[in-house]
Amino acid sequence: MQINTSALKLFKNPILLVFLSMLLYGVFAYDLERSDTTKLFTIYCILFVCFYQIIQNNKHNLKALTWIAFGLRAVFILAIPNLSQDFYRFIWDGRMILEGFNPYLFTVASFFTKDQFPIVQAQELYAGMGNLNASNYTNYPPINQLCFIIAGLFAGKSILGSVIVMRILIIAADFGSLYFGKKLLEKLNIPKHNIFWYVLNPFIIIELTGNLHFEGVMIFFLVWSLYLLYSRKWIYAAIVFALSVLVKLIPLLFLPLFYQWFVIKKEDSRLDFSGLKKLVVFYSIVGVTILLLFSPFYSSQFLSNYTETIGLWFQNFEFNASIYYIIRGIGYYFSGYNLIAYIGTIIPVFVILYVLYLTFFKQQKNFVHIITAMLFALSFYYFTTTTVHPWYIATLLILSIFTNYKFPLVWSFVIVLSYSAHVNSENQENLWIIALEYLVVYGFLIWELFFKKSMVKTIEIES
């Protein structure tokens, strides 16, 4: 018993926790194959326990938590991503632009069918990204492409050099999210240490810093925009929000939800027509900014290629889905084949209807309610869509820290189960493991929605 108590005390030691975390991140970054799921799951679980204890032990020492966040990211600085191949396409796009090509007009494979090598290390990049990525047009918006260009400018002849440059950009974005996230939490009278449930989360460190997913840059602009919007600097907020969309398109989903913030008077829930004018201007600034920054790449072929690529996410790709897999199974039973082409066209309709319901029929009394609506709008989309890659959950996680909901934090833990698909060369998913992931997520969400509030009320009555 004494040994167990001593071990427990040691495990609560902040210095030991940080040292163990750095060691495990080092193993994760430099000595892990994604097919080795046992090792991946084990390291991830221990990192999550360390992460939880580090925050619990240092809630009031934000400076220490900031230094720890920087130190843990620094472990990855020289590592080639080992859970994702997407970075090869990032490097390709950046170098293509620097060579004068419009990356939206050419697939990577189209050059290799003609034995053409338009950029430095073309063959290595092509081999690294895989046939699926190489055979499709790029779907990364202009600000994302700008990050790829910067990598090409500073490391145009080195894959590792390009990785380092992109990683520095993503780390800088994370600390931008930390800065504006703390400021917004302070304005909303929410504990500032909440931001570290995002910044120190192993999921964020591994998926963004480690695997170079630019959701981190999109989230930086999104949080900055929300801070500006709450501060009533809505013109600047519109420009910054557009920059977020120009990294990843997903924030477009949130645009209708700002209606009540601009138009509904909080005191008596009446319409504010001066606010309606501001909302129209806000939407106009967002739209014009997006069009301006897409315009250098515009052509009729660009529009065709881009919409075709976006459509693939709804009608061709399947990964780590939940409700969609159930509907797909029912479709198989009755029709005998995969109905993704039909289901994929219906899903966006239901998502839009749900967002409109939140916008016009669900009262948002304050800014926290607006962010909560954003959280549930995006959750509804991910619960119904055909493809949920792990890094997608990052946006849910950042939104959740401004609300009372913790299911995205739970999801950021169990999402690692989706990597079980890589245990075989065909990347075939084990649907029992996917079911376990979503059983935990939906179970916790149901508890938060229907039981947590009742428990809190009961405790308050008893006290």
C-alpha positions in Angstrom: 0.0 0.0 0.0 2.9 2.3 0.9 4.5 1.6 -2.5 1.3 2.5 -4.3 0.9 5.7 -2.4 4.5 6.7 -3.2 4.0 5.9 -6.9 0.9 8.0 -6.9 2.7 11.0 -5.3 5.5 10.6 -7.9 3.0 10.6 -10.7 1.5 13.9 -9.4 5.0 15.5 -9.4 4.8 18.3 -12.1 8.5 18.0 -13.1 8.2 14.3 -13.5 5.0 14.6 -15.5 6.6 17.1 -17.9 9.8 15.0 -18.2 7.7 11.9 -18.9 5.6 13.8 -21.4 8.6 15.0 -23.3 10.1 11.5 -23.4 6.9 10.0 -24.7 6.4 12.8 -27.3 10.0 12.0 -28.4 9.1 8.4 -28.9 5.9 9.3 -30.7 7.7 11.7 -33.0 10.8 9.7 -33.9 10.1 6.0 -33.2 6.5 5.2 -34.1 4.9 3.6 -37.1 1.2 4.4 -37.4 0.5 0.7 -38.1 1.8 -0.1 -34.5 -1.5 0.8 -32.9 -0.7 -0.9 -29.6 2.3 1.4 -29.1 0.3 4.4 -30.4 -2.7 3.9 -28.1 -0.5 3.2 -25.0 1.7 6.3 -25.5 -1.4 8.5 -26.2 -3.2 7.3 -23.1 -0.3 8.0 -20.8 0.2 11.4 -22.4 -3.5 12.2 -21.8 -3.2 11.3 -18.1 0.0 13.5 -17.8 -1.8 16.3 -19.6 -4.8 16.2 -17.2 -2.5 16.1 -14.1 -0.3 18.9 -15.4 -3.3 21.3 -15.8 -4.9 20.2 -12.5 -1.6 20.9 -10.6 -0.8 24.2 -12.3 -4.2 25.9 -12.8 -3.0 29.1 -11.3 0.4 29.1 -12.9 -0.4 30.1 -16.5 3.2 31.1 -17.2 4.5 27.6 -16.3 1.7 26.0 -18.5 2.7 28.3 -21.4 6.4 27.3 -21.1 5.4 23.6 -20.9 3.2 24.0 -24.0 6.2 25.5 -25.9 8.6 22.8 -24.7 6.4 19.9 -25.6 5.9 21.3 -29.2 9.7 21.8 -29.5 10.2 18.0 -29.2 8.6 17.6 -32.7 10.7 20.3 -34.5 12.9 17.9 -36.5 10.3 15.1 -37.0 8.7 14.0 -40.2 5.0 13.5 -39.6 4.2 9.8 -39.1 0.4 9.7 -38.9 -0.4 11.7 -42.1 0.9 12.0 -45.6 -0.9 15.3 -46.3 2.2 17.5 -45.8 3.8 16.1 -49.0 0.9 17.7 -50.9 1.3 21.0 -48.9 5.0 21.2 -50.1 4.0 20.3 -53.6 1.4 23.1 -53.8 3.7 25.7 -52.4 6.5 24.9 -54.8 4.1 24.7 -57.8 3.0 28.3 -57.1 6.6 29.5 -56.8 7.2 27.9 -60.2 4.3 29.9 -61.7 1.7 27.1 -61.8 -1.9 27.5 -60.5 -2.2 24.4 -58.2 -6.0 24.4 -58.6 -5.7 23.5 -62.3 -3.5 20.4 -62.2 -3.5 17.1 -60.3 -0.1 15.8 -59.3 -0.7 12.6 -61.2 -1.3 14.6 -64.5 2.4 15.5 -64.6 3.7 12.0 -64.0 1.6 10.5 -66.7 3.6 12.7 -69.1 6.9 12.1 -67.3 7.1 15.7 -66.3 8.7 16.8 -63.0 7.8 20.5 -62.6 9.3 21.1 -59.1 12.3 20.1 -57.0 11.9 16.6 -55.4 8.8 16.0 -57.5 9.2 12.2 -57.4 9.8 12.0 -53.6 6.7 14.2 -53.0 4.6 12.2 -55.4 5.6 8.9 -53.8 5.0 10.3 -50.3 1.5 11.7 -50.8 0.1 8.5 -52.3 -2.1 7.9 -55.3 -5.4 9.1 -53.8 -4.0 12.6 -53.0 -2.1 12.8 -56.2 -5.1 12.0 -58.4 -7.3 14.8 -57.0 -7.2 18.6 -57.4 -6.0 20.6 -54.4 -8.8 21.9 -52.1 -6.6 24.1 -49.8 -7.8 27.8 -49.8 -5.4 30.8 -50.5 -4.2 31.6 -46.9 -3.4 27.9 -46.5 -1.5 28.0 -49.8 0.4 31.1 -48.5 1.8 28.9 -45.7 2.9 26.4 -48.3 4.5 29.2 -50.3 6.5 30.4 -47.2 7.8 26.9 -46.7 8.8 26.8 -50.4 10.6 30.2 -50.1 12.6 29.2 -47.0 13.2 25.5 -47.8 12.6 25.0 -51.5 15.0 22.1 -51.9 14.5 20.2 -48.6 11.4 18.2 -47.5 12.6 18.3 -43.8 13.3 22.0 -44.1 9.8 22.7 -45.5 8.3 20.6 -42.6 10.2 22.7 -40.1 9.0 26.0 -41.6 5.3 24.8 -41.7 5.7 23.5 -38.1 6.9 26.9 -36.9 3.9 28.6 -38.5 1.5 26.2 -36.8 3.2 26.6 -33.4 3.0 30.4 -33.8 -0.7 30.1 -34.6 -1.2 27.9 -31.5 0.3 30.7 -29.4 -1.9 33.2 -31.1 -4.9 31.1 -30.1 -3.5 31.0 -26.6 -3.2 34.8 -26.5 -6.6 35.7 -27.8 -8.2 32.7 -26.2 -7.1 33.9 -22.7 -8.3 37.4 -23.5 -11.7 36.2 -24.6 -12.1 33.9 -21.6 -11.2 36.8 -19.3 -13.9 39.0 -21.0 -16.5 36.2 -20.6 -15.6 35.7 -16.9 -14.5 32.1 -17.6 -11.3 30.7 -15.9 -8.3 31.5 -18.2 -6.7 28.2 -17.6 -9.4 26.6 -19.7 -7.4 27.5 -22.8 -4.8 24.9 -21.8 -7.4 22.1 -22.3 -6.8 23.0 -26.0 -3.2 24.2 -26.0 -1.7 21.4 -23.9 -3.9 18.6 -25.2 -1.9 15.7 -26.7 -4.4 15.5 -29.5 -3.6 19.1 -30.5 0.1 18.8 -30.1 0.3 15.5 -32.1 -2.2 16.3 -34.8 -1.3 20.0 -35.5 2.3 20.4 -34.4 3.3 16.8 -35.1 1.3 16.0 -38.2 1.1 19.5 -39.7 -2.6 20.0 -40.0 -3.5 23.7 -40.6 -6.6 23.6 -38.5 -4.4 25.4 -35.9 -4.0 28.4 -38.2 -7.7 28.5 -39.0 -8.5 28.3 -35.3 -6.1 31.2 -34.5 -8.0 33.4 -36.9 -11.4 32.1 -35.7 -10.6 32.8 -32.0 -9.1 36.2 -32.9 -12.3 37.0 -34.8 -14.5 36.0 -31.9 -12.5 38.2 -29.6 -12.9 41.2 -31.9 -16.5 40.5 -32.4 -17.2 40.4 -28.7 -15.2 43.6 -28.3 -17.6 45.2 -30.9 -14.8 45.7 -33.4 -17.0 43.9 -36.0 -15.4 45.3 -39.2 -12.0 43.9 -38.2 -13.7 40.7 -37.0 -15.2 40.2 -40.5 -11.8 40.5 -42.1 -10.1 38.1 -39.7 -13.1 35.7 -39.9 -12.6 35.7 -43.7 -8.9 34.8 -43.2 -10.1 31.8 -41.1 -12.3 30.6 -44.0 -9.4 31.1 -46.3 -7.4 28.6 -44.4 -10.2 26.0 -44.1 -13.7 26.5 -45.4 -15.5 25.0 -42.3 -16.1 28.4 -40.5 -18.6 29.3 -43.3 -20.9 27.1 -41.3 -20.9 29.6 -38.5 -21.9 32.7 -40.5 -25.7 32.5 -40.0 -25.2 32.1 -36.3 -24.0 35.6 -35.8 -27.5 36.9 -36.7 -28.7 37.1 -33.2 -25.6 38.8 -31.9 -26.1 41.6 -34.4 -29.8 41.8 -34.7 -31.6 40.7 -31.5 -31.6 43.2 -28.5 -30.6 41.2 -25.5 -32.7 43.2 -23.0 -36.1 42.5 -24.6 -35.3 40.1 -27.6 -36.6 42.7 -30.1 -35.2 43.2 -33.6 -32.5 45.9 -33.9 -32.7 47.2 -37.4 -29.4 49.1 -37.1 -27.8 45.8 -36.1 -29.3 44.3 -39.3 -27.4 46.8 -41.4 -24.2 45.9 -39.5 -24.8 42.3 -40.1 -25.2 42.8 -43.8 -22.0 44.8 -43.9 -20.3 42.1 -41.8 -21.3 39.4 -44.3 -20.3 41.6 -47.2 -16.8 42.2 -45.9 -16.4 38.5 -45.3 -17.6 37.7 -48.8 -15.5 40.4 -50.6 -12.3 39.4 -48.6 -12.8 35.8 -49.6 -13.4 36.6 -53.3 -10.4 39.0 -53.4 -8.0 36.4 -52.1 -9.3 33.7 -54.3 -9.3 36.0 -57.4 -5.6 35.5 -58.4 -6.4 31.8 -58.9 -9.7 32.2 -60.6 -10.6 30.7 -63.9 -13.6 28.7 -65.2 -11.6 25.5 -64.8 -10.6 26.5 -61.2 -14.3 26.7 -60.3 -15.1 23.4 -61.8 -12.1 21.6 -60.2 -12.7 23.1 -56.8 -16.4 22.3 -56.6 -15.6 18.8 -57.8 -13.0 18.3 -55.1 -15.3 19.6 -52.4 -18.0 17.2 -53.6 -15.7 14.3 -53.1 -15.9 14.8 -49.3 -19.6 14.2 -49.4 -20.0 11.6 -52.1 -16.8 9.5 -52.3 -14.8 9.5 -49.1 -15.7 7.5 -46.0 -13.8 7.5 -42.7 -14.6 7.4 -39.0 -18.2 8.3 -39.5 -21.1 7.5 -37.1 -24.7 8.2 -38.1 -23.7 7.9 -41.8 -22.4 4.4 -41.3 -25.7 3.3 -39.7 -27.6 4.8 -42.6 -25.2 3.2 -45.1 -25.7 -0.1 -43.4 -29.5 0.2 -43.8 -29.0 1.2 -47.4 -26.9 -1.9 -48.0 -29.6 -4.1 -46.5 -32.4 -2.8 -48.7 -30.5 -1.9 -51.9 -27.5 -4.2 -51.9 -24.9 -1.5 -52.6 -23.4 1.7 -51.1 -25.7 4.7 -51.4 -23.0 7.3 -50.5 -23.7 9.3 -53.7 -27.3 9.8 -52.5 -26.7 10.1 -48.8 -23.9 12.5 -49.4 -26.1 15.0 -51.2 -28.8 14.9 -48.4 -26.4 15.4 -45.4 -25.6 19.1 -46.3 -29.3 19.8 -46.5 -30.0 18.6 -43.0 -26.9 20.4 -41.7 -28.1 23.7 -43.2 -31.6 23.2 -41.8 -30.1 22.6 -38.3 -28.0 25.7 -38.5 -31.0 27.7 -39.6 -33.0 26.3 -36.6 -30.2 27.4 -34.3 -30.1 30.8 -36.0 -33.8 31.7 -35.9 -35.6 29.4 -33.4 -33.1 28.8 -30.6 -32.6 31.9 -28.5 -29.0 33.0 -27.9 -29.0 35.3 -24.9 -25.3 36.1 -24.8 -22.0 35.5 -26.5 -21.4 32.2 -24.8 -24.7 30.9 -26.2 -23.5 32.0 -29.7 -20.3 30.0 -29.3 -22.4 27.1 -27.9 -24.6 27.2 -31.0 -21.4 27.1 -33.1 -20.2 24.1 -31.2 -23.5 22.2 -31.8 -23.8 23.2 -35.4 -20.3 21.8 -36.1 -21.0 18.7 -34.0 -24.1 18.0 -35.9 -22.2 18.2 -39.1 -19.5 15.8 -37.9 -22.0 13.4 -36.4 -23.8 13.1 -39.8 -21.0 13.5 -42.4 -19.2 10.7 -44.3 -15.7 11.6 -43.2 -14.3 12.6 -39.8 -10.5 12.7 -39.8 -9.0 13.1 -36.3 -7.7 16.6 -36.7 -11.3 17.9 -37.6 -12.1 17.7 -33.9 -9.7 20.5 -33.1 -12.3 23.2 -33.9 -14.9 21.5 -31.6 -12.3 21.4 -28.8 -11.4 25.2 -29.0 -15.1 26.1 -29.1 -15.9 23.9 -26.1 -13.5 25.8 -23.7 -15.8 28.8 -23.9 -18.9 26.7 -23.0 -20.0 24.2 -20.3 -19.6 21.2 -22.6 -16.7 18.8 -22.3 -17.7 16.1 -24.8 -15.2 17.4 -27.4 -12.4 16.9 -24.7 -13.6 13.3 -24.3 -13.7 13.0 -28.1 -10.1 14.3 -28.4 -9.1 11.3 -26.2 -11.1 8.5 -27.9 -10.5 9.8 -31.5 -7.1 8.0 -31.4 -9.1 4.8 -31.9 -9.8 5.9 -35.5 -6.1 5.2 -36.3 -6.8 1.5 -35.8 -7.7 1.5 -39.6 -3.9 1.8 -40.3 -3.1 -1.6 -38.7 -3.6 -3.1 -42.2 -2.2 -2.1 -45.6 -5.7 -1.6 -47.0 -6.6 0.9 -44.2 -9.8 -1.1 -43.6 -11.7 0.2 -40.5 -12.8 -2.0 -37.7 -16.4 -0.9 -37.2 -16.5 -2.3 -33.7 -13.7 0.0 -32.7 -15.4 3.0 -34.4 -18.6 2.0 -32.5 -16.7 2.1 -29.2 -15.4 5.6 -30.0 -18.8 7.0 -30.7 -20.5 5.1 -27.9 -18.2 7.0 -25.5 -18.7 10.3 -27.3 -22.5 10.0 -27.6 -22.8 8.6 -24.1 -20.9 11.6 -22.6 -22.9 14.1 -24.7 -26.2 12.6 -23.5 -25.0 12.7 -19.9 -24.1 16.4 -20.4 -27.4 17.3 -22.1 -29.8 15.4 -19.9 -28.3 14.3 -16.6 -25.5 16.7 -15.7 -27.8 19.7 -15.2 -30.2 17.7 -13.1 -27.4 16.5 -10.9 -26.1 20.1 -10.4 -29.7 21.3 -9.5 -30.1 18.4 -7.0 -26.8 19.3 -5.3 -27.7 22.9 -5.1 -31.1 22.1 -3.6 -29.6 19.7 -1.0 -26.9 22.3 -0.1 
